[in-house]
Amino acid sequence: MQQDKLSILLIEDNLALAGQITRFLEGLGWLVDFADRGQQGMRLATSQQFDVVILDLNLPDCDGLAVCEHIKKHQTRITPILMLTARDGFEDKAKGFAQGTDDYLTKPCDLRELAMRCKALARRPSLHSDTLIQKGRMSIDSRAFLVKWNNKPIKVTKVGFKILKALIDAYPYPVARTDLIQHVWGDEPPESNALKSHMYSLRKAIEQQSNKPILKTISNLGYQLQGLDDE
């Protein structure tokens, strides 16, 4: 990303407003892709890379909150979402942030403020790109020591966090047992059943949120995460 030339995905069904926003942002030298349907917007957001997604809530084919949730679950890199909508009530904003939106701006708005907020949002991924990993429904934030499934926190131990970090880095491929031991304990491996015990606790913690098996044991090899992208 060049800070003076952002790549924006605009998901907005009001063609007149979309045209105004597009012309203004392109006048700043930015690149703007446009979708007037939620399904089209979700496909673009999860198959291409953008600095910011501007998302309307009132879309003709699906609710903008569902679009936001889908993008956050399936994006391959952390892309901020700015909701731009006429819904200005507190409950509407609370629902938006609960689904993962990064900012919220009500219509009508000053397009200069919209651009200013996009610039601020575009700076965020660079601050966290080395610490935040998103794979399907699971995310790991090394800086905050947080693991989430569908934006719901999973309680893990320090060792469990290290194990999960190695597994999500390798996803969708397995990690050998010996490699996990080296990653977690280095040259001072614990007694023989320690990894198995930690895996049991980690599997239990994950499945309390996922409600399905996610951590798979590969016989004579090691362990593997599975089903992170499943609906």
ROSE-4610 file (N, C-alpha, C; in Angstrom, 1 decimal, always signed):
// ROSE-4610
residu = [M/M/M/Q/Q/Q/Q/Q/Q/D/D/D/K/K/K/L/L/L/S/S/S/I/I/I/L/L/L/L/L/L/I/I/I/E/E/E/D/D/D/N/N/N/L/L/L/A/A/A/L/L/L/A/A/A/G/G/G/Q/Q/Q/I/I/I/T/T/T/R/R/R/F/F/F/L/L/L/E/E/E/G/G/G/L/L/L/G/G/G/W/W/W/L/L/L/V/V/V/D/D/D/F/F/F/A/A/A/D/D/D/R/R/R/G/G/G/Q/Q/Q/Q/Q/Q/G/G/G/M/M/M/R/R/R/L/L/L/A/A/A/T/T/T/S/S/S/Q/Q/Q/Q/Q/Q/F/F/F/D/D/D/V/V/V/V/V/V/I/I/I/L/L/L/D/D/D/L/L/L/N/N/N/L/L/L/P/P/P/D/D/D/C/C/C/D/D/D/G/G/G/L/L/L/A/A/A/V/V/V/C/C/C/E/E/E/H/H/H/I/I/I/K/K/K/K/K/K/H/H/H/Q/Q/Q/T/T/T/R/R/R/I/I/I/T/T/T/P/P/P/I/I/I/L/L/L/M/M/M/L/L/L/T/T/T/A/A/A/R/R/R/D/D/D/G/G/G/F/F/F/E/E/E/D/D/D/K/K/K/A/A/A/K/K/K/G/G/G/F/F/F/A/A/A/Q/Q/Q/G/G/G/T/T/T/D/D/D/D/D/D/Y/Y/Y/L/L/L/T/T/T/K/K/K/P/P/P/C/C/C/D/D/D/L/L/L/R/R/R/E/E/E/L/L/L/A/A/A/M/M/M/R/R/R/C/C/C/K/K/K/A/A/A/L/L/L/A/A/A/R/R/R/R/R/R/P/P/P/S/S/S/L/L/L/H/H/H/S/S/S/D/D/D/T/T/T/L/L/L/I/I/I/Q/Q/Q/K/K/K/G/G/G/R/R/R/M/M/M/S/S/S/I/I/I/D/D/D/S/S/S/R/R/R/A/A/A/F/F/F/L/L/L/V/V/V/K/K/K/W/W/W/N/N/N/N/N/N/K/K/K/P/P/P/I/I/I/K/K/K/V/V/V/T/T/T/K/K/K/V/V/V/G/G/G/F/F/F/K/K/K/I/I/I/L/L/L/K/K/K/A/A/A/L/L/L/I/I/I/D/D/D/A/A/A/Y/Y/Y/P/P/P/Y/Y/Y/P/P/P/V/V/V/A/A/A/R/R/R/T/T/T/D/D/D/L/L/L/I/I/I/Q/Q/Q/H/H/H/V/V/V/W/W/W/G/G/G/D/D/D/E/E/E/P/P/P/P/P/P/E/E/E/S/S/S/N/N/N/A/A/A/L/L/L/K/K/K/S/S/S/H/H/H/M/M/M/Y/Y/Y/S/S/S/L/L/L/R/R/R/K/K/K/A/A/A/I/I/I/E/E/E/Q/Q/Q/Q/Q/Q/S/S/S/N/N/N/K/K/K/P/P/P/I/I/I/L/L/L/K/K/K/T/T/T/I/I/I/S/S/S/N/N/N/L/L/L/G/G/G/Y/Y/Y/Q/Q/Q/L/L/L/Q/Q/Q/G/G/G/L/L/L/D/D/D/D/D/D/E/E/E]
num = [1/1/1/2/2/2/3/3/3/4/4/4/5/5/5/6/6/6/7/7/7/8/8/8/9/9/9/10/10/10/11/11/11/12/12/12/13/13/13/14/14/14/15/15/15/16/16/16/17/17/17/18/18/18/19/19/19/20/20/20/21/21/21/22/22/22/23/23/23/24/24/24/25/25/25/26/26/26/27/27/27/28/28/28/29/29/29/30/30/30/31/31/31/32/32/32/33/33/33/34/34/34/35/35/35/36/36/36/37/37/37/38/38/38/39/39/39/40/40/40/41/41/41/42/42/42/43/43/43/44/44/44/45/45/45/46/46/46/47/47/47/48/48/48/49/49/49/50/50/50/51/51/51/52/52/52/53/53/53/54/54/54/55/55/55/56/56/56/57/57/57/58/58/58/59/59/59/60/60/60/61/61/61/62/62/62/63/63/63/64/64/64/65/65/65/66/66/66/67/67/67/68/68/68/69/69/69/70/70/70/71/71/71/72/72/72/73/73/73/74/74/74/75/75/75/76/76/76/77/77/77/78/78/78/79/79/79/80/80/80/81/81/81/82/82/82/83/83/83/84/84/84/85/85/85/86/86/86/87/87/87/88/88/88/89/89/89/90/90/90/91/91/91/92/92/92/93/93/93/94/94/94/95/95/95/96/96/96/97/97/97/98/98/98/99/99/99/100/100/100/101/101/101/102/102/102/103/103/103/104/104/104/105/105/105/106/106/106/107/107/107/108/108/108/109/109/109/110/110/110/111/111/111/112/112/112/113/113/113/114/114/114/115/115/115/116/116/116/117/117/117/118/118/118/119/119/119/120/120/120/121/121/121/122/122/122/123/123/123/124/124/124/125/125/125/126/126/126/127/127/127/128/128/128/129/129/129/130/130/130/131/131/131/132/132/132/133/133/133/134/134/134/135/135/135/136/136/136/137/137/137/138/138/138/139/139/139/140/140/140/141/141/141/142/142/142/143/143/143/144/144/144/145/145/145/146/146/146/147/147/147/148/148/148/149/149/149/150/150/150/151/151/151/152/152/152/153/153/153/154/154/154/155/155/155/156/156/156/157/157/157/158/158/158/159/159/159/160/160/160/161/161/161/162/162/162/163/163/163/164/164/164/165/165/165/166/166/166/167/167/167/168/168/168/169/169/169/170/170/170/171/171/171/172/172/172/173/173/173/174/174/174/175/175/175/176/176/176/177/177/177/178/178/178/179/179/179/180/180/180/181/181/181/182/182/182/183/183/183/184/184/184/185/185/185/186/186/186/187/187/187/188/188/188/189/189/189/190/190/190/191/191/191/192/192/192/193/193/193/194/194/194/195/195/195/196/196/196/197/197/197/198/198/198/199/199/199/200/200/200/201/201/201/202/202/202/203/203/203/204/204/204/205/205/205/206/206/206/207/207/207/208/208/208/209/209/209/210/210/210/211/211/211/212/212/212/213/213/213/214/214/214/215/215/215/216/216/216/217/217/217/218/218/218/219/219/219/220/220/220/221/221/221/222/222/222/223/223/223/224/224/224/225/225/225/226/226/226/227/227/227/228/228/228/229/229/229/230/230/230/231/231/231]
x = [+0.8/+0.0/+0.9/+0.6/+1.2/+0.2/+0.6/-0.4/-1.1/-0.5/-1.2/-2.0/-2.0/-2.8/-3.4/-4.5/-5.2/-6.0/-6.2/-7.1/-8.4/-9.5/-10.8/-11.8/-12.5/-13.7/-14.9/-15.8/-17.0/-18.2/-18.9/-20.1/-21.3/-22.0/-23.1/-24.1/-25.4/-26.4/-27.0/-26.7/-27.2/-26.2/-26.6/-25.7/-25.2/-26.1/-25.8/-24.7/-25.0/-24.0/-22.7/-22.8/-21.5/-20.7/-21.4/-20.7/-20.0/-20.7/-20.1/-18.8/-19.0/-17.8/-16.7/-17.0/-15.9/-15.2/-15.9/-15.3/-14.4/-14.9/-14.1/-12.8/-12.9/-11.7/-10.8/-11.3/-10.4/-9.7/-10.4/-9.8/-8.6/-8.5/-7.4/-6.2/-6.5/-5.5/-5.7/-6.8/-7.0/-7.6/-7.5/-8.2/-9.4/-10.5/-11.8/-12.5/-12.8/-13.6/-15.0/-16.0/-17.4/-18.2/-19.1/-20.1/-21.4/-22.5/-23.8/-24.6/-24.0/-24.7/-23.7/-24.3/-23.5/-22.7/-23.4/-22.7/-21.4/-21.6/-20.5/-19.4/-19.8/-18.8/-18.0/-18.7/-18.0/-17.0/-17.4/-16.4/-15.2/-15.4/-14.3/-13.4/-14.0/-13.3/-12.4/-12.8/-12.1/-11.2/-11.3/-10.4/-9.4/-9.5/-8.6/-8.1/-7.1/-6.5/-6.9/-7.5/-7.8/-7.3/-7.1/-6.6/-7.8/-9.0/-10.2/-11.4/-12.4/-13.7/-14.7/-15.4/-16.5/-17.8/-18.6/-19.7/-21.0/-22.0/-23.4/-24.1/-24.9/-25.7/-26.9/-27.6/-28.8/-28.6/-28.3/-28.1/-29.3/-29.5/-30.8/-30.8/-29.6/-29.6/-29.2/-28.6/-28.3/-27.9/-28.0/-27.8/-26.3/-25.9/-24.5/-23.8/-24.5/-23.9/-23.4/-24.2/-23.8/-22.6/-22.5/-21.4/-20.1/-20.2/-19.1/-18.6/-19.5/-19.1/-18.4/-18.9/-18.3/-16.9/-16.8/-15.4/-14.4/-14.8/-13.9/-13.5/-14.4/-14.1/-13.2/-13.4/-12.7/-11.6/-11.3/-10.3/-8.9/-8.0/-6.7/-5.7/-6.1/-5.2/-6.2/-5.7/-6.5/-6.8/-8.1/-8.6/-9.6/-9.4/-10.4/-11.7/-12.8/-14.1/-14.7/-15.1/-15.8/-17.3/-18.2/-19.6/-20.1/-20.8/-21.3/-22.8/-23.6/-25.1/-25.9/-27.2/-28.1/-28.6/-28.3/-28.7/-27.8/-28.3/-27.5/-27.8/-28.6/-28.9/-27.8/-27.7/-26.6/-26.6/-27.8/-27.9/-27.4/-27.6/-27.1/-25.6/-25.0/-23.6/-23.0/-23.7/-23.2/-23.2/-24.2/-24.3/-23.1/-22.9/-21.8/-20.5/-20.1/-18.9/-18.8/-19.9/-19.9/-19.6/-20.0/-19.7/-18.3/-17.6/-16.2/-15.8/-16.8/-16.4/-15.4/-14.6/-13.5/-13.9/-14.8/-15.3/-16.7/-17.4/-18.8/-19.1/-19.6/-19.9/-21.3/-22.1/-23.5/-23.7/-24.7/-25.0/-26.0/-26.0/-25.0/-23.7/-22.6/-21.3/-20.5/-19.6/-18.6/-17.6/-17.5/-16.5/-15.1/-14.8/-13.4/-13.2/-14.2/-14.1/-14.0/-14.8/-14.7/-13.3/-12.7/-11.3/-10.3/-10.6/-9.7/-9.8/-11.0/-11.1/-10.5/-10.6/-10.0/-8.5/-7.9/-6.5/-6.1/-6.8/-6.5/-6.6/-7.7/-7.9/-6.8/-6.4/-5.4/-4.0/-3.8/-2.5/-2.6/-3.7/-3.8/-3.2/-3.5/-2.9/-1.4/-0.7/+0.7/+1.3/+0.4/+0.8/+0.7/-0.2/-0.5/-0.2/+0.3/+0.4/+1.3/+2.3/+3.2/+2.7/+1.6/+1.1/-0.3/-1.0/-2.4/-2.5/-2.9/-3.1/-4.6/-5.2/-6.5/-6.6/-7.1/-7.3/-8.7/-9.6/-11.0/-11.6/-12.2/-12.9/-12.0/-10.8/-9.9/-8.9/-8.6/-7.6/-6.7/-5.5/-4.5/-3.8/-3.8/-3.1/-2.0/-0.8/+0.4/+0.7/+0.4/+0.6/-0.3/-1.6/-2.6/-2.8/-2.1/-2.2/-3.7/-4.3/-5.7/-5.9/-6.8/-7.3/-8.8/-9.3/-10.7/-11.3/-12.5/-13.2/-14.5/-14.7/-15.9/-16.0/-14.8/-14.7/-15.1/-15.2/-15.4/-14.1/-13.7/-12.4/-12.3/-11.2/-10.9/-9.8/-10.0/-9.1/-8.0/-6.8/-5.7/-4.6/-3.7/-2.6/-1.4/-0.3/+0.8/+1.4/+1.5/+2.0/+1.0/-0.3/-1.3/-1.3/-1.0/-1.0/+0.2/+1.3/+2.5/+2.2/+1.6/+1.2/+0.3/-0.8/-1.8/-1.1/-0.2/+0.5/+1.2/+1.9/+2.7/+1.7/+0.6/-0.4/-1.1/-1.4/-2.1/-1.2/+0.1/+1.1/+1.2/+1.1/+1.2/-0.1/-1.2/-2.5/-2.5/-3.1/-3.8/-3.0/-1.7/-0.8/-0.5/-0.1/+0.2/+1.6/+1.8/+3.1/+3.5/+4.7/+5.3/+5.4/+5.2/+5.3/+6.6/+7.7/+9.0/+9.2/+8.6/+8.7/+8.0/+6.8/+6.0/+6.8/+7.4/+8.2/+9.3/+10.0/+11.1/+10.6/+9.5/+8.9/+8.5/+8.0/+7.5/+8.5/+9.3/+10.3/+11.8/+12.0/+13.4/+14.2/+15.4/+16.3/+16.1/+15.0/+14.8/+13.4/+13.2/+11.9/+11.4/+10.1/+9.5/+9.4/+8.8/+8.6/+7.6/+7.6/+7.1/+5.6/+4.8/+3.3/+2.9/+3.8/+3.5/+2.7/+3.2/+2.6/+1.2/+1.0/-0.3/-1.3/-0.8/-1.7/-2.1/-1.2/-1.5/-2.5/-2.3/-3.2/-4.6/-4.7/-6.1/-6.8/-6.0/-6.6/-6.9/-6.0/-6.2/-7.4/-7.5/-8.7/-10.0/-10.0/-11.2/-11.6/-10.6/-10.9/-11.4/-10.8/-11.3/-12.7/-13.0/-14.3/-15.4/-15.1/-16.2/-16.8/-16.0/-16.5/-16.8/-16.0/-16.3/-17.4/-17.7/-18.7/-18.5/-17.2/-16.8/-15.3/-14.9/-13.4/-12.6/-11.6/-10.7/-9.3/-8.9/-7.5/-7.4/-6.8/-6.7/-5.3/-5.4/-4.1/-3.8/-2.6/-2.2/-1.3/-1.7/-1.0/+0.4/+1.4/+2.8/+3.4/+2.7/+3.3/+3.2/+2.0/+1.8/+0.4/+0.2/-1.1/-1.4/-2.7/-3.2/-4.5/-4.6/-5.9/-6.7/-8.0/-8.9/-10.2/-10.8/-12.1/-12.2/-11.2/-11.2/-12.1/-12.2/-12.9/-14.3/-14.7/-16.0/-17.1/-18.3/-19.4/-20.1]
y = [-1.2/+0.0/+1.2/+2.1/+3.5/+4.4/+5.1/+5.8/+6.8/+7.4/+8.4/+7.8/+6.4/+5.8/+4.5/+4.6/+3.5/+2.7/+1.4/+0.6/+0.3/+0.8/+0.7/-0.2/-1.0/-1.7/-1.0/-0.5/+0.1/-0.8/-1.2/-2.0/-1.2/-0.7/+0.3/+0.1/+0.0/-0.2/+1.1/+2.2/+3.5/+4.0/+3.9/+4.1/+5.6/+6.5/+7.9/+8.2/+7.7/+7.9/+7.2/+6.0/+5.3/+6.1/+6.7/+7.5/+8.7/+9.3/+10.5/+10.1/+9.0/+8.5/+8.1/+7.4/+6.9/+8.1/+9.0/+10.2/+11.0/+11.1/+11.9/+11.1/+9.8/+9.1/+8.9/+8.7/+8.6/+9.9/+11.0/+12.4/+12.5/+11.7/+11.7/+10.8/+10.2/+9.2/+7.8/+7.5/+6.2/+5.3/+4.0/+3.0/+2.5/+2.5/+2.1/+1.0/-0.1/-1.2/-1.1/-1.4/-1.2/-2.5/-2.7/-3.8/-3.2/-3.5/-3.0/-4.1/-5.3/-6.4/-7.0/-7.5/-8.1/-9.3/-10.2/-11.4/-11.1/-10.1/-9.7/-9.0/-8.2/-7.6/-8.6/-9.7/-10.7/-11.4/-11.7/-12.4/-11.5/-10.3/-9.4/-9.2/-9.0/-8.8/-10.0/-11.2/-12.4/-13.0/-12.4/-12.9/-11.9/-10.6/-9.6/-8.9/-8.0/-7.3/-5.8/-5.3/-3.9/-3.4/-2.0/-1.4/-1.1/-0.8/-0.6/-1.1/-1.6/-1.9/-0.9/-0.2/+0.7/-0.1/-0.3/-1.2/-0.5/-0.6/-0.2/-1.3/-1.0/-2.0/-2.5/-1.5/-1.8/-2.3/-3.5/-4.1/-4.9/-5.0/-5.6/-7.1/-7.8/-9.2/-9.9/-9.1/-9.6/-8.5/-8.7/-7.7/-7.4/-6.1/-5.7/-6.3/-6.6/-7.2/-8.6/-9.3/-10.7/-10.6/-9.5/-9.3/-9.1/-8.2/-7.9/-9.2/-9.9/-11.2/-12.1/-12.3/-13.2/-12.7/-11.5/-10.9/-11.2/-10.9/-11.0/-12.5/-13.4/-14.8/-15.4/-14.9/-15.5/-14.7/-13.5/-12.7/-13.4/-13.2/-13.8/-12.8/-11.6/-10.6/-9.7/-9.0/-8.2/-6.9/-6.8/-5.6/-4.9/-3.6/-2.8/-2.6/-2.6/-2.4/-1.1/-0.2/+1.0/+0.9/+0.8/+0.8/+2.2/+2.4/+3.7/+3.5/+4.0/+3.7/+4.8/+4.8/+5.7/+5.3/+4.1/+3.6/+4.3/+5.2/+6.0/+5.7/+4.7/+4.3/+3.6/+3.7/+3.1/+1.6/+0.9/-0.5/-0.9/-0.1/-0.5/-0.4/+0.6/+0.7/-0.5/-0.8/-1.9/-3.2/-3.5/-4.7/-4.7/-3.5/-3.5/-3.8/-3.2/-3.5/-4.9/-5.5/-6.9/-7.8/-7.5/-8.3/-8.1/-7.1/-7.0/-5.7/-4.8/-3.6/-2.8/-2.0/-1.3/+0.2/+0.7/+2.1/+2.2/+3.3/+3.4/+4.9/+5.2/+6.6/+6.6/+7.6/+7.7/+8.6/+8.3/+9.1/+10.2/+11.4/+11.8/+12.2/+12.1/+12.4/+13.3/+14.0/+14.8/+13.8/+13.8/+12.9/+13.1/+14.3/+14.5/+13.7/+13.7/+12.9/+11.4/+10.9/+9.5/+9.2/+10.1/+9.8/+9.8/+10.7/+10.8/+9.5/+9.0/+7.8/+6.6/+6.6/+5.5/+5.5/+6.7/+6.8/+6.2/+6.6/+6.1/+4.6/+4.0/+2.6/+1.9/+2.4/+1.8/+1.7/+2.5/+2.4/+1.3/+0.8/-0.2/-1.5/-2.1/-3.4/-3.5/-2.4/-2.3/-2.4/-1.9/-1.9/-3.3/-4.1/-5.4/-6.6/-6.4/-7.5/-8.6/-8.2/-9.2/-10.0/-9.5/-10.1/-10.7/-10.3/-10.8/-11.7/-13.0/-14.0/-14.4/-14.3/-14.7/-15.9/-17.0/-18.1/-18.6/-18.3/-18.6/-18.0/-18.9/-18.4/-18.2/-18.6/-18.5/-17.4/-16.6/-15.6/-15.7/-15.3/-15.3/-14.0/-13.3/-12.0/-12.2/-12.3/-12.6/-11.4/-10.2/-9.0/-9.0/-9.3/-9.3/-10.6/-11.6/-13.0/-13.5/-13.3/-13.6/-14.6/-15.6/-16.5/-16.4/-16.3/-16.1/-17.1/-17.5/-18.3/-17.6/-17.1/-16.3/-15.1/-14.5/-13.3/-13.6/-14.8/-15.2/-15.7/-15.2/-15.6/-17.1/-17.7/-19.0/-18.9/-19.5/-19.4/-20.5/-20.1/-21.0/-20.7/-21.7/-21.4/-20.8/-20.5/-19.9/-21.0/-22.2/-23.3/-23.6/-23.6/-23.9/-22.8/-21.6/-20.5/-20.7/-21.2/-21.4/-22.6/-23.6/-24.7/-24.3/-23.6/-23.1/-22.2/-21.3/-20.4/-21.2/-22.3/-23.1/-23.8/-24.3/-25.0/-24.1/-22.9/-21.9/-21.4/-21.2/-20.8/-21.8/-23.1/-24.2/-24.5/-24.1/-24.4/-24.2/-25.2/-26.4/-27.6/-27.5/-28.6/-29.1/-30.3/-30.8/-30.3/-30.4/-30.1/-31.3/-31.8/-33.0/-32.7/-33.8/-33.8/-33.2/-33.7/-33.2/-31.7/-31.2/-29.8/-29.0/-29.5/-28.8/-28.7/-29.8/-29.8/-28.8/-28.8/-27.9/-26.4/-26.2/-24.8/-24.3/-25.2/-24.8/-24.8/-25.9/-26.0/-25.9/-25.7/-25.6/-26.8/-26.7/-27.8/-28.4/-28.0/-28.6/-29.3/-30.4/-31.0/-31.5/-31.5/-32.0/-33.5/-34.0/-35.5/-35.9/-37.1/-37.6/-37.3/-37.3/-37.1/-35.6/-34.7/-33.3/-32.7/-33.0/-32.5/-33.0/-34.3/-35.0/-34.3/-34.0/-33.4/-32.0/-31.2/-29.9/-29.9/-30.9/-31.0/-31.4/-32.2/-32.5/-31.2/-30.4/-29.2/-28.2/-28.1/-27.2/-27.6/-28.8/-29.3/-29.1/-29.3/-29.0/-27.6/-26.7/-25.2/-24.7/-25.2/-24.8/-25.3/-26.5/-27.1/-26.5/-25.9/-25.2/-24.0/-23.5/-22.4/-22.9/-23.8/-24.3/-25.3/-26.0/-27.1/-28.2/-28.3/-29.4/-29.6/-30.8/-31.1/-30.2/-29.5/-28.6/-29.1/-29.7/-30.1/-31.6/-32.0/-33.4/-34.0/-35.3/-36.0/-36.8/-36.7/-37.4/-38.6/-39.8/-40.9/-41.0/-41.2/-41.4/-40.1/-39.0/-37.7/-36.6/-36.1/-34.9/-34.5/-33.2/-32.6/-31.6/-31.3/-30.5/-29.8/-28.5/-27.8/-28.1/-28.3/-28.6/-27.8/-27.5/-27.0/-25.5/-24.7/-23.3/-22.5/-23.0/-22.2/-22.7/-23.8/-24.4/-23.4/-23.4/-22.7/-23.4]
z = [+0.0/+0.0/+0.0/-0.9/-0.9/-0.2/+0.9/+1.7/+0.9/-0.2/-1.0/-2.2/-2.2/-3.3/-2.8/-2.1/-1.5/-2.5/-2.2/-3.0/-2.2/-2.7/-1.9/-2.6/-1.8/-2.3/-1.8/-2.6/-2.2/-2.5/-1.5/-1.6/-1.2/-2.3/-2.1/-3.2/-2.9/-4.0/-4.5/-3.8/-4.3/-5.3/-6.6/-7.7/-7.7/-7.4/-7.4/-6.3/-5.1/-4.1/-4.4/-4.9/-5.2/-6.2/-7.2/-8.2/-7.6/-6.7/-6.0/-5.2/-4.5/-3.7/-4.6/-5.6/-6.5/-7.2/-7.7/-8.3/-7.3/-6.1/-5.1/-4.8/-4.5/-4.1/-5.3/-6.5/-7.6/-7.9/-7.5/-7.7/-6.7/-5.7/-4.8/-5.3/-6.4/-7.0/-6.5/-5.8/-5.3/-6.3/-6.1/-6.9/-6.3/-7.0/-6.4/-7.2/-6.6/-7.2/-6.6/-7.3/-6.9/-7.0/-6.0/-6.1/-5.5/-6.2/-5.8/-5.1/-4.9/-4.3/-3.3/-2.2/-1.1/-1.6/-2.3/-2.8/-3.6/-4.5/-5.4/-4.5/-3.6/-2.7/-1.9/-1.4/-0.6/-1.5/-2.7/-3.7/-3.9/-4.2/-4.4/-3.2/-2.0/-0.8/-0.4/-0.7/-0.3/-1.4/-2.6/-3.6/-4.1/-3.7/-4.1/-2.8/-3.0/-1.8/-1.9/-0.8/-0.7/+0.6/+0.6/+1.8/+2.8/+2.2/+3.0/+2.3/+3.0/+2.4/+3.0/+2.1/+2.5/+2.3/+3.3/+3.2/+3.7/+2.8/+3.2/+3.9/+4.8/+5.5/+4.8/+4.1/+3.4/+1.9/+1.8/+0.4/+0.0/-1.3/-1.8/-1.7/-1.7/-1.7/-0.3/+0.5/+1.9/+2.8/+4.1/+5.1/+5.2/+5.3/+5.4/+6.5/+7.6/+8.8/+8.4/+7.7/+7.2/+6.3/+5.4/+4.5/+5.3/+6.3/+7.2/+7.9/+8.4/+9.1/+8.2/+7.0/+6.0/+5.6/+5.3/+4.9/+6.0/+7.3/+8.4/+8.6/+8.3/+8.5/+7.4/+6.2/+5.0/+4.3/+4.8/+4.2/+4.4/+3.4/+3.5/+4.1/+4.3/+5.0/+5.8/+6.7/+7.6/+6.8/+6.4/+5.7/+6.5/+6.9/+7.7/+6.9/+7.7/+7.1/+7.7/+6.9/+7.3/+6.9/+7.8/+7.5/+7.3/+6.1/+5.7/+5.5/+6.4/+6.4/+7.0/+6.7/+7.2/+8.6/+9.0/+10.4/+11.4/+12.2/+13.1/+14.6/+14.9/+16.3/+16.9/+18.3/+19.0/+18.8/+18.8/+18.6/+17.3/+16.2/+14.9/+14.9/+15.6/+15.6/+16.5/+17.6/+18.4/+17.6/+16.8/+16.0/+15.0/+14.4/+13.4/+14.0/+15.2/+15.8/+16.3/+16.7/+17.1/+16.0/+14.8/+13.6/+13.0/+13.6/+13.2/+12.4/+12.3/+11.5/+12.3/+11.6/+12.3/+12.5/+11.7/+11.9/+11.3/+11.7/+11.4/+11.1/+9.9/+9.5/+9.0/+9.5/+9.1/+7.9/+7.0/+5.9/+6.4/+5.7/+4.8/+5.5/+4.8/+5.4/+4.5/+5.0/+4.3/+3.7/+2.4/+1.7/+2.1/+2.6/+3.1/+4.4/+5.2/+6.4/+6.1/+5.1/+4.7/+4.3/+3.5/+3.0/+4.2/+5.1/+6.3/+7.1/+7.3/+8.1/+7.3/+6.0/+5.2/+5.4/+5.4/+5.5/+6.9/+7.9/+9.3/+9.4/+8.8/+8.8/+8.0/+6.9/+6.1/+6.8/+7.8/+8.5/+9.6/+10.0/+11.0/+10.7/+9.5/+9.3/+9.3/+8.9/+9.0/+10.4/+11.3/+12.7/+13.3/+12.8/+13.4/+12.5/+11.3/+10.3/+10.8/+11.6/+12.1/+13.3/+13.9/+15.2/+15.0/+14.0/+13.9/+12.6/+12.9/+11.8/+11.8/+10.6/+10.4/+9.4/+9.8/+8.9/+9.0/+8.1/+8.1/+9.4/+10.2/+11.4/+12.6/+12.5/+13.6/+13.4/+14.5/+14.5/+15.7/+15.6/+16.7/+16.7/+17.8/+18.0/+19.0/+18.5/+19.3/+20.3/+19.9/+20.7/+21.9/+21.7/+22.7/+23.4/+22.9/+23.4/+23.4/+22.2/+22.1/+21.0/+21.2/+20.2/+20.1/+18.9/+18.7/+17.6/+17.8/+16.8/+16.6/+15.3/+15.0/+15.9/+16.2/+17.0/+18.5/+18.9/+20.3/+20.9/+22.0/+22.6/+23.0/+22.8/+23.3/+24.4/+25.5/+26.6/+26.4/+26.3/+26.1/+27.1/+27.4/+28.2/+27.4/+28.0/+27.3/+26.3/+26.8/+26.0/+24.8/+25.2/+24.2/+23.1/+23.5/+22.5/+21.5/+22.0/+21.2/+20.2/+20.7/+19.9/+18.8/+19.1/+18.1/+17.1/+17.5/+16.6/+15.6/+16.0/+15.0/+14.0/+14.6/+13.7/+12.7/+13.2/+12.2/+11.2/+11.6/+10.6/+9.5/+9.8/+8.8/+8.1/+8.6/+8.0/+6.5/+5.7/+6.1/+6.3/+6.4/+6.4/+7.9/+8.1/+9.5/+9.9/+11.2/+11.8/+12.6/+12.3/+13.0/+14.5/+15.2/+16.7/+17.1/+16.5/+16.9/+16.6/+15.5/+15.2/+16.3/+16.7/+17.7/+19.0/+19.4/+20.7/+20.6/+19.5/+19.3/+19.3/+18.7/+18.6/+20.0/+20.8/+22.2/+23.2/+23.3/+24.4/+24.0/+22.7/+22.2/+22.5/+23.0/+23.3/+24.7/+25.3/+26.7/+26.6/+25.9/+25.8/+27.2/+27.4/+28.7/+28.7/+29.7/+29.8/+28.6/+28.3/+27.0/+26.8/+27.8/+27.7/+27.7/+27.9/+28.1/+26.9/+25.6/+24.5/+24.3/+24.6/+24.5/+25.4/+26.6/+27.6/+27.2/+26.7/+26.2/+25.1/+24.2/+23.0/+23.5/+24.5/+25.0/+25.5/+26.3/+26.8/+25.7/+24.8/+23.7/+22.8/+22.5/+21.7/+22.4/+23.7/+24.5/+24.5/+24.6/+24.7/+23.3/+22.2/+20.9/+20.6/+20.9/+20.6/+21.4/+22.5/+23.3/+22.5/+21.5/+20.7/+19.3/+18.7/+17.4/+17.2/+18.3/+18.3/+17.3/+16.9/+16.0/+16.1/+15.6/+15.7/+14.8/+15.4/+14.6/+14.7/+15.8/+16.0/+15.8/+14.7/+14.3/+14.6/+15.1/+15.3/+14.1/+13.5/+12.4/+12.9/+12.7/+13.2/+12.7/+13.7/+13.3/+12.7/+12.9/+12.3/+13.3/+13.6/+14.4/+14.5/+14.3/+14.4/+13.3/+13.1/+12.0/+12.4/+12.0/+12.1/+10.8/+11.0/+9.9/+10.0/+8.9/+8.9/+9.3/+9.2/+9.6/+8.6/+7.4/+6.4/+6.2/+6.9/+6.7/+7.2/+6.5/+7.0/+8.1]
